[in-house]
Amino acid sequence: MWILYELLFAIGLLLYLPRAVWRRRLPHPGWTMRLGRYPEPVARALGGRRTIWVHAVSVGEVLAVRPLLTALRQAAPAEPLVLSTITPSGFSMAERHVGAGGVAVYFPLDLSLCASRALEALRPRLLLLMESELWPTVIRLAAARGVPVAVVNGRVSPRSFARYRLARPWVRSMLSRVAIFLMQSQADADRLLQLGAPQDRVRVVGSLKWDASLLARPDPEAVRQLAGRLGLGGRDMTLVAGSTHRGEEAAVLGAFQALRASRADARAVIAPRHLERLDEVERLARQAGFAVARLSQADGAGRWQVGLVDTWGQLPLYYGLASIVFIGGSLIPHGGQNPLEAASLGKPVVFGPSMHNFEAIAHQLLAHRAARQVASGEELSRALAELSLHDADAQAMGRRAEELTQEFQGATQRTLQALAPLFGDSH
Protein backbone atom coordinates (compact mmCIF):
# COMPACT_ATOMS: atom_id res chain seq x y z
CA MET A 1 0.00 0.00 0.00
CA TRP A 2 2.86 2.39 0.77
CA ILE A 3 4.37 1.86 -2.67
CA LEU A 4 0.98 2.54 -4.25
CA TYR A 5 0.61 5.72 -2.19
CA GLU A 6 3.98 7.07 -3.29
CA LEU A 7 3.25 6.18 -6.90
CA LEU A 8 -0.08 8.06 -6.76
CA PHE A 9 1.63 10.98 -5.01
CA ALA A 10 4.27 11.19 -7.73
CA ILE A 11 1.62 11.07 -10.47
CA GLY A 12 -0.36 13.81 -8.74
CA LEU A 13 2.78 15.92 -8.47
CA LEU A 14 3.50 15.57 -12.20
CA LEU A 15 -0.06 16.61 -13.01
CA TYR A 16 0.18 19.60 -10.66
CA LEU A 17 3.47 20.99 -11.98
CA PRO A 18 2.18 22.58 -15.23
CA ARG A 19 -0.66 24.29 -13.38
CA ALA A 20 1.70 25.56 -10.68
CA VAL A 21 4.09 26.99 -13.29
CA TRP A 22 1.18 28.63 -15.13
CA ARG A 23 -0.01 30.24 -11.88
CA ARG A 24 3.58 31.37 -11.15
CA ARG A 25 3.79 29.29 -7.98
CA LEU A 26 6.73 27.36 -9.39
CA PRO A 27 9.62 27.48 -9.63
CA HIS A 28 10.45 29.25 -6.39
CA PRO A 29 13.80 29.54 -4.56
CA GLY A 30 12.90 26.89 -1.98
CA TRP A 31 12.03 24.13 -4.43
CA THR A 32 15.26 22.18 -3.81
CA MET A 33 14.37 22.09 -0.11
CA ARG A 34 11.18 20.23 -1.01
CA LEU A 35 13.51 17.52 -2.33
CA GLY A 36 15.03 17.28 1.16
CA ARG A 37 18.18 19.19 0.18
CA TYR A 38 18.80 22.07 2.59
CA PRO A 39 21.37 24.82 2.04
CA GLU A 40 24.55 25.15 4.06
CA PRO A 41 23.23 27.99 6.27
CA VAL A 42 20.58 25.61 7.64
CA ALA A 43 23.18 23.03 8.66
CA ARG A 44 25.38 25.76 10.11
CA ALA A 45 22.54 27.17 12.19
CA LEU A 46 21.58 23.77 13.57
CA GLY A 47 25.16 22.78 14.32
CA GLY A 48 24.42 19.07 14.38
CA ARG A 49 22.08 19.41 17.35
CA ARG A 50 18.77 17.59 17.77
CA THR A 51 15.84 19.84 16.90
CA ILE A 52 12.15 20.33 17.50
CA TRP A 53 10.55 20.37 14.06
CA VAL A 54 7.21 22.16 13.70
CA HIS A 55 5.35 21.98 10.40
CA ALA A 56 2.75 24.66 9.58
CA VAL A 57 1.58 24.55 5.99
CA SER A 58 1.15 28.27 5.21
CA VAL A 59 0.65 31.79 6.56
CA GLY A 60 -2.40 31.12 8.73
CA GLU A 61 -0.86 28.11 10.43
CA VAL A 62 2.44 29.92 11.02
CA LEU A 63 0.58 32.76 12.69
CA ALA A 64 -1.47 30.31 14.76
CA VAL A 65 1.58 28.44 16.04
CA ARG A 66 3.45 31.53 17.27
CA PRO A 67 2.42 31.21 20.95
CA LEU A 68 3.49 27.55 20.94
CA LEU A 69 6.86 28.44 19.38
CA THR A 70 7.50 30.86 22.24
CA ALA A 71 6.52 28.20 24.79
CA LEU A 72 8.74 25.58 23.11
CA ARG A 73 11.76 27.91 23.13
CA GLN A 74 11.30 28.34 26.87
CA ALA A 75 10.70 24.63 27.54
CA ALA A 76 13.61 23.35 25.41
CA PRO A 77 16.13 26.19 25.02
CA ALA A 78 19.00 23.87 24.01
CA GLU A 79 17.16 22.47 20.99
CA PRO A 80 16.74 24.75 17.98
CA LEU A 81 13.36 25.07 16.35
CA VAL A 82 12.81 24.13 12.73
CA LEU A 83 9.67 25.70 11.28
CA SER A 84 8.63 24.28 7.92
CA THR A 85 5.98 25.39 5.46
CA ILE A 86 4.94 24.57 1.91
CA THR A 87 4.07 27.96 0.37
CA PRO A 88 6.43 30.88 -0.39
CA SER A 89 4.24 33.27 1.62
CA GLY A 90 4.27 30.84 4.54
CA PHE A 91 8.05 30.55 4.29
CA SER A 92 8.47 34.34 4.43
CA MET A 93 6.26 34.42 7.52
CA ALA A 94 8.16 31.51 9.09
CA GLU A 95 11.47 33.34 8.67
CA ARG A 96 10.00 36.26 10.63
CA HIS A 97 8.65 34.18 13.50
CA VAL A 98 10.92 31.16 14.01
CA GLY A 99 13.08 33.15 16.42
CA ALA A 100 16.77 33.43 17.15
CA GLY A 101 18.66 30.17 16.66
CA GLY A 102 15.84 28.57 14.69
CA VAL A 103 15.55 28.02 10.96
CA ALA A 104 12.73 28.21 8.42
CA VAL A 105 12.66 25.53 5.74
CA TYR A 106 10.32 24.03 3.18
CA PHE A 107 8.65 20.73 4.07
CA PRO A 108 9.87 17.82 1.94
CA LEU A 109 7.73 16.13 -0.66
CA ASP A 110 6.04 13.09 0.87
CA LEU A 111 8.28 10.63 -0.97
CA SER A 112 10.70 8.29 0.82
CA LEU A 113 13.88 9.72 -0.71
CA CYS A 114 12.93 13.34 0.01
CA ALA A 115 11.59 12.64 3.51
CA SER A 116 14.65 10.56 4.47
CA ARG A 117 17.01 13.34 3.40
CA ALA A 118 15.04 15.87 5.43
CA LEU A 119 14.99 13.74 8.57
CA GLU A 120 18.73 13.13 8.25
CA ALA A 121 19.46 16.84 7.80
CA LEU A 122 17.11 18.25 10.43
CA ARG A 123 17.62 15.54 13.10
CA PRO A 124 14.33 16.10 14.96
CA ARG A 125 13.85 14.91 18.52
CA LEU A 126 10.17 15.69 18.12
CA LEU A 127 8.01 16.37 15.05
CA LEU A 128 4.87 18.49 15.45
CA LEU A 129 2.36 18.58 12.59
CA MET A 130 -0.11 21.48 12.66
CA GLU A 131 -3.83 20.97 12.07
CA SER A 132 -4.55 18.54 9.21
CA GLU A 133 -1.00 18.09 7.88
CA LEU A 134 -0.96 14.29 7.98
CA TRP A 135 1.84 13.26 5.61
CA PRO A 136 1.97 9.44 5.66
CA THR A 137 5.54 8.89 4.43
CA VAL A 138 7.08 11.49 6.74
CA ILE A 139 5.11 10.06 9.68
CA ARG A 140 6.16 6.49 8.86
CA LEU A 141 9.86 7.30 8.45
CA ALA A 142 9.98 9.54 11.52
CA ALA A 143 8.37 6.85 13.68
CA ALA A 144 10.80 4.26 12.27
CA ARG A 145 13.69 6.45 13.48
CA GLY A 146 12.18 6.69 16.95
CA VAL A 147 11.09 10.32 16.51
CA PRO A 148 7.79 10.97 18.31
CA VAL A 149 5.20 12.56 16.03
CA ALA A 150 2.42 14.71 17.47
CA VAL A 151 -0.51 16.44 15.81
CA VAL A 152 -1.12 19.85 17.39
CA ASN A 153 -4.09 22.15 16.89
CA GLY A 154 -5.53 19.13 15.11
CA ARG A 155 -8.67 19.21 13.05
CA VAL A 156 -10.49 16.87 10.68
CA SER A 157 -12.99 18.72 8.50
CA PRO A 158 -16.12 16.91 7.26
CA ARG A 159 -14.63 16.97 3.75
CA SER A 160 -11.32 15.44 4.87
CA PHE A 161 -13.17 12.88 6.97
CA ALA A 162 -15.13 11.69 3.93
CA ARG A 163 -11.91 11.29 1.93
CA TYR A 164 -10.04 9.48 4.69
CA ARG A 165 -12.91 7.03 5.16
CA LEU A 166 -12.33 5.73 1.62
CA ALA A 167 -9.00 4.27 2.79
CA ARG A 168 -9.81 3.72 6.47
CA PRO A 169 -7.64 0.62 7.12
CA TRP A 170 -4.57 2.33 5.66
CA VAL A 171 -5.36 5.59 7.45
CA ARG A 172 -5.66 3.65 10.72
CA SER A 173 -2.18 2.24 10.14
CA MET A 174 -0.80 5.76 9.61
CA LEU A 175 -2.56 7.13 12.69
CA SER A 176 -1.16 4.32 14.84
CA ARG A 177 2.32 5.79 14.31
CA VAL A 178 1.39 9.16 15.86
CA ALA A 179 2.20 9.51 19.55
CA ILE A 180 -0.52 12.01 20.46
CA PHE A 181 -3.31 13.99 18.80
CA LEU A 182 -4.17 17.36 20.38
CA MET A 183 -7.43 18.37 18.78
CA GLN A 184 -9.25 21.69 18.50
CA SER A 185 -12.74 20.38 19.31
CA GLN A 186 -14.66 17.30 20.35
CA ALA A 187 -16.12 17.05 16.83
CA ASP A 188 -12.58 16.86 15.40
CA ALA A 189 -11.62 14.25 17.99
CA ASP A 190 -14.71 12.15 17.27
CA ARG A 191 -13.97 12.08 13.53
CA LEU A 192 -10.39 11.06 14.22
CA LEU A 193 -11.50 8.25 16.50
CA GLN A 194 -13.89 7.00 13.84
CA LEU A 195 -10.94 6.81 11.46
CA GLY A 196 -9.15 4.48 13.88
CA ALA A 197 -6.88 6.70 15.98
CA PRO A 198 -6.02 5.02 19.32
CA GLN A 199 -8.46 6.42 21.88
CA ASP A 200 -5.86 6.90 24.61
CA ARG A 201 -3.82 9.19 22.34
CA VAL A 202 -6.58 11.67 21.44
CA ARG A 203 -7.19 14.75 23.58
CA VAL A 204 -9.18 17.95 23.11
CA VAL A 205 -7.15 21.01 24.13
CA GLY A 206 -8.81 23.81 22.13
CA SER A 207 -7.51 25.92 19.29
CA LEU A 208 -4.18 27.73 19.36
CA LYS A 209 -5.79 30.35 17.13
CA TRP A 210 -7.60 31.86 20.12
CA ASP A 211 -4.24 32.49 21.82
CA ALA A 212 -2.60 33.65 18.59
CA SER A 213 -5.36 36.17 17.92
CA LEU A 214 -4.15 38.35 20.77
CA LEU A 215 -0.57 38.26 19.48
CA ALA A 216 -1.78 39.36 16.05
CA ARG A 217 -3.43 42.53 17.34
CA PRO A 218 -1.68 45.57 15.83
CA ASP A 219 -0.28 48.48 17.78
CA PRO A 220 -3.03 51.13 18.08
CA GLU A 221 -0.59 53.88 17.15
CA ALA A 222 0.31 52.02 13.94
CA VAL A 223 -3.40 51.81 13.10
CA ARG A 224 -3.81 55.55 13.71
CA GLN A 225 -0.85 56.36 11.50
CA LEU A 226 -2.17 54.13 8.72
CA ALA A 227 -5.61 55.74 8.95
CA GLY A 228 -4.02 59.16 8.70
CA ARG A 229 -1.92 58.20 5.69
CA LEU A 230 -4.96 56.79 3.89
CA GLY A 231 -7.17 59.77 4.71
CA LEU A 232 -9.59 57.85 6.90
CA GLY A 233 -11.33 59.69 9.71
CA GLY A 234 -12.60 58.13 12.89
CA ARG A 235 -16.23 58.25 11.71
CA ASP A 236 -15.67 56.76 8.24
CA MET A 237 -17.52 53.57 7.34
CA THR A 238 -14.84 51.10 6.22
CA LEU A 239 -15.54 47.58 5.03
CA VAL A 240 -12.51 45.29 5.14
CA ALA A 241 -12.75 42.06 3.15
CA GLY A 242 -9.89 39.85 4.30
CA SER A 243 -8.26 36.94 2.42
CA THR A 244 -10.74 36.90 -0.46
CA HIS A 245 -10.64 34.26 -3.20
CA ARG A 246 -11.60 34.18 -6.85
CA GLY A 247 -15.38 34.28 -7.12
CA GLU A 248 -15.88 36.41 -3.99
CA GLU A 249 -14.66 39.88 -4.94
CA ALA A 250 -17.56 40.48 -7.35
CA ALA A 251 -20.05 39.73 -4.54
CA VAL A 252 -18.13 41.95 -2.11
CA LEU A 253 -18.04 44.80 -4.63
CA GLY A 254 -21.77 44.39 -5.30
CA ALA A 255 -22.54 44.50 -1.57
CA PHE A 256 -20.27 47.53 -1.19
CA GLN A 257 -22.05 49.29 -4.07
CA ALA A 258 -25.38 48.75 -2.28
CA LEU A 259 -23.86 50.01 0.99
CA ARG A 260 -22.76 53.25 -0.65
CA ALA A 261 -26.37 53.96 -1.59
CA SER A 262 -26.94 54.85 2.07
CA ARG A 263 -23.35 55.62 3.09
CA ALA A 264 -21.81 57.61 0.25
CA ASP A 265 -18.60 58.10 2.25
CA ALA A 266 -18.01 54.35 2.72
CA ARG A 267 -14.68 52.83 1.71
CA ALA A 268 -13.79 49.20 1.03
CA VAL A 269 -10.44 47.54 1.66
CA ILE A 270 -9.96 44.22 -0.12
CA ALA A 271 -7.08 41.88 0.73
CA PRO A 272 -6.88 39.05 -1.82
CA ARG A 273 -5.58 35.82 -0.35
CA HIS A 274 -3.11 35.50 -3.24
CA LEU A 275 -1.29 38.68 -4.23
CA GLU A 276 -0.73 37.43 -7.77
CA ARG A 277 -4.46 38.13 -8.28
CA LEU A 278 -4.14 41.87 -7.59
CA ASP A 279 -4.43 42.87 -11.26
CA GLU A 280 -7.57 40.75 -11.61
CA VAL A 281 -9.21 42.24 -8.50
CA GLU A 282 -8.26 45.78 -9.50
CA ARG A 283 -9.84 45.24 -12.90
CA LEU A 284 -13.08 44.03 -11.27
CA ALA A 285 -13.22 47.08 -9.01
CA ARG A 286 -12.61 49.52 -11.86
CA GLN A 287 -15.23 47.81 -14.02
CA ALA A 288 -17.67 48.31 -11.13
CA GLY A 289 -16.97 52.04 -11.37
CA PHE A 290 -14.83 52.56 -8.28
CA ALA A 291 -11.73 54.68 -7.83
CA VAL A 292 -9.06 52.13 -6.87
CA ALA A 293 -5.74 52.44 -5.07
CA ARG A 294 -3.07 49.97 -4.01
CA LEU A 295 -2.69 50.81 -0.37
CA SER A 296 1.09 50.59 -0.05
CA GLN A 297 1.20 53.59 -2.41
CA ALA A 298 -2.01 55.40 -1.42
CA ASP A 299 -2.26 58.59 0.61
CA GLY A 300 -5.01 60.79 1.93
CA ALA A 301 -4.79 63.15 -1.04
CA GLY A 302 -6.35 60.56 -3.38
CA ARG A 303 -10.04 59.90 -2.75
CA TRP A 304 -9.98 56.19 -3.40
CA GLN A 305 -13.12 54.20 -2.84
CA VAL A 306 -11.69 50.67 -3.02
CA GLY A 307 -8.23 50.03 -1.61
CA LEU A 308 -6.28 46.86 -2.34
CA VAL A 309 -3.91 45.41 0.25
CA ASP A 310 -0.80 44.66 -1.80
CA THR A 311 1.66 43.61 0.91
CA TRP A 312 2.03 40.38 2.93
CA GLY A 313 1.44 40.01 6.64
CA GLN A 314 -0.40 43.28 7.35
CA LEU A 315 -4.02 42.15 7.35
CA PRO A 316 -4.48 42.62 11.15
CA LEU A 317 -3.33 46.23 10.72
CA TYR A 318 -6.05 46.82 8.12
CA TYR A 319 -8.61 45.03 10.31
CA GLY A 320 -7.83 47.75 12.84
CA LEU A 321 -9.34 50.28 10.40
CA ALA A 322 -12.55 48.33 9.88
CA SER A 323 -16.10 49.22 10.78
CA ILE A 324 -17.23 45.80 9.50
CA VAL A 325 -15.12 42.79 8.45
CA PHE A 326 -15.99 40.18 5.84
CA ILE A 327 -14.01 36.93 6.08
CA GLY A 328 -12.94 35.59 2.70
CA GLY A 329 -12.89 32.01 1.53
CA SER A 330 -16.41 31.59 2.89
CA LEU A 331 -18.73 32.54 0.02
CA ILE A 332 -17.12 29.84 -2.13
CA PRO A 333 -16.62 26.19 -1.06
CA HIS A 334 -13.13 26.83 0.30
CA GLY A 335 -13.72 26.52 4.05
CA GLY A 336 -13.12 30.09 5.17
CA GLN A 337 -10.20 31.99 6.64
CA ASN A 338 -9.41 32.85 10.24
CA PRO A 339 -12.06 35.19 11.75
CA LEU A 340 -10.28 35.64 15.08
CA GLU A 341 -7.79 38.30 13.99
CA ALA A 342 -10.76 40.61 13.42
CA ALA A 343 -12.82 39.29 16.35
CA SER A 344 -9.99 39.94 18.83
CA LEU A 345 -10.08 43.61 17.78
CA GLY A 346 -13.76 43.90 18.64
CA LYS A 347 -14.91 44.12 15.03
CA PRO A 348 -18.31 42.88 13.85
CA VAL A 349 -17.55 39.88 11.64
CA VAL A 350 -19.56 38.52 8.69
CA PHE A 351 -18.77 35.31 6.83
CA GLY A 352 -20.40 33.05 4.27
CA PRO A 353 -21.70 29.48 4.49
CA SER A 354 -18.36 27.70 3.95
CA MET A 355 -16.40 27.81 7.22
CA HIS A 356 -15.46 24.15 7.69
CA ASN A 357 -11.75 25.01 8.11
CA PHE A 358 -12.74 26.98 11.22
CA GLU A 359 -15.79 24.96 12.18
CA ALA A 360 -15.46 25.10 15.97
CA ILE A 361 -14.44 28.77 16.01
CA ALA A 362 -17.29 29.80 13.71
CA HIS A 363 -19.73 27.82 15.85
CA GLN A 364 -18.62 29.61 19.02
CA LEU A 365 -18.79 33.05 17.41
CA LEU A 366 -22.29 32.41 16.08
CA ALA A 367 -23.51 30.82 19.32
CA HIS A 368 -22.45 33.93 21.26
CA ARG A 369 -23.89 36.33 18.66
CA ALA A 370 -20.36 37.56 17.97
CA ALA A 371 -20.56 37.05 14.20
CA ARG A 372 -23.11 36.86 11.43
CA GLN A 373 -23.32 34.19 8.72
CA VAL A 374 -24.78 34.83 5.27
CA ALA A 375 -25.64 32.40 2.49
CA SER A 376 -24.98 34.56 -0.58
CA GLY A 377 -23.85 37.89 -1.96
CA GLU A 378 -27.41 39.19 -1.68
CA GLU A 379 -27.51 38.31 2.02
CA LEU A 380 -24.11 39.95 2.45
CA SER A 381 -25.58 43.18 1.03
CA ARG A 382 -28.44 43.05 3.54
CA ALA A 383 -26.10 42.27 6.44
CA LEU A 384 -23.81 45.20 5.64
CA ALA A 385 -26.77 47.56 5.31
CA GLU A 386 -28.25 46.47 8.64
CA LEU A 387 -24.94 46.69 10.52
CA SER A 388 -24.21 50.12 9.09
CA LEU A 389 -27.69 51.42 9.99
CA HIS A 390 -27.63 49.94 13.52
CA ASP A 391 -24.24 51.00 14.76
CA ALA A 392 -24.98 50.12 18.41
CA ASP A 393 -25.83 46.55 17.44
CA ALA A 394 -22.65 46.27 15.35
CA GLN A 395 -20.52 47.54 18.22
CA ALA A 396 -22.19 45.13 20.64
CA MET A 397 -21.41 42.25 18.26
CA GLY A 398 -17.78 43.37 18.19
CA ARG A 399 -17.58 43.57 21.99
CA ARG A 400 -18.94 40.04 22.30
CA ALA A 401 -16.33 38.84 19.81
CA GLU A 402 -13.48 40.46 21.75
CA GLU A 403 -14.72 39.06 25.05
CA LEU A 404 -14.95 35.60 23.53
CA THR A 405 -11.31 35.66 22.40
CA GLN A 406 -10.32 36.39 25.99
CA GLU A 407 -12.53 33.62 27.36
CA PHE A 408 -11.10 30.88 25.11
CA GLN A 409 -7.41 31.48 25.82
CA GLY A 410 -5.23 28.67 27.21
CA ALA A 411 -4.74 26.11 24.42
CA THR A 412 -1.01 26.85 24.25
CA GLN A 413 -0.41 25.86 27.86
CA ARG A 414 -2.59 22.76 27.59
CA THR A 415 -0.72 21.74 24.43
CA LEU A 416 2.69 22.19 26.06
CA GLN A 417 1.65 20.15 29.10
CA ALA A 418 0.43 17.31 26.89
CA LEU A 419 3.68 17.33 24.88
CA ALA A 420 5.98 17.35 27.92
CA PRO A 421 6.40 13.53 28.08
CA LEU A 422 7.63 13.49 24.46
CA PHE A 423 10.59 15.81 24.93
CA GLY A 424 12.95 13.05 25.96
CA ASP A 425 15.24 12.39 28.87
CA SER A 426 16.69 15.92 29.01
CA HIS A 427 13.31 17.48 29.87
QUIWOFEN-V638308 format. One record per backbone hydrogen bond with DSSP energy under -1.0 kcal/mol. CO is the residue of the C=O (numbers start at 1). NH is the residue of the N-H. Records with the same first field share a line. If there is no record, write none. Layout:
CO=NH  NH
This chain:
1=5
2=6
3=7
4=8
5=9
6=10
7=11
8=12
9=13
10=14
11=15
12=16
13=17
16=20
17=21
18=22
19=23
20=25  26
21=24
28=31
32=37
33=36
34=109
39=42  43
40=44
41=45
42=46
43=47
46=49
51=125  126
52=82
53=128
54=84
55=130
57=86  87
58=62
59=63
60=64
61=65
65=69
66=70
67=71
68=72
69=73
70=74
71=75
72=76
76=79
80=52
81=103
82=54
83=105
84=56
85=107
87=91
88=92
89=93
90=94
91=95
92=96
93=97
94=98
99=102
103=83
105=85
109=111
111=115
112=116
113=117
114=118
115=119
116=120
117=121
118=122
119=123
123=51
126=53
127=150
128=55
129=152
130=133
132=134
135=139
136=140
137=141
138=142
139=143
140=144
141=145
142=147
143=146
148=127
149=179
150=129
151=182
152=131
154=184
157=161
158=162
159=163
160=164
161=165
163=166
164=167
165=168
167=171
168=172
169=173
170=174
171=175
172=176
174=177
175=178
180=151
181=203
182=154
183=205  206
185=189
186=190
187=191
188=192
189=193
190=194
191=195
192=197
193=196
198=201
199=202
201=181
203=183
207=210
208=212
209=213
212=216
219=223
220=224
221=225
222=226
223=227
224=228
225=229
226=230
227=232
229=300
233=236
237=267
238=323  324
239=269
240=326
241=271
242=328
244=273
245=248
248=252
249=253
250=254
251=255
252=256
253=257
254=258
255=259
256=260
259=262  263
263=266
267=239
268=307
269=241
270=309
271=244
274=277
275=278
277=281
278=282
279=283
280=284
281=285
282=286
283=287
284=288
285=290
286=289
291=305  306
293=308
294=297
299=302
302=304
305=268
306=293
307=270
308=295
314=318
315=319
316=320
318=321
319=322
324=240
325=350
326=242
329=336
330=354
332=334
335=357
339=343
340=344
342=345  347
343=346
348=325
349=372
350=327
351=374
353=355
355=358
358=362
359=363
360=364
361=365
362=366
363=367
364=368
365=370
366=369
372=351
376=380
377=381
378=382
379=383
380=384
381=385
382=386
383=387
384=388
385=389
386=390
390=394
391=395
392=396
393=397
394=398
395=399
396=400
397=401
398=402
399=403
400=404
401=405
402=406
403=407
404=408
406=409
410=414
411=415
412=416
413=417
414=418
415=419
416=420
419=422
420=423
424=427
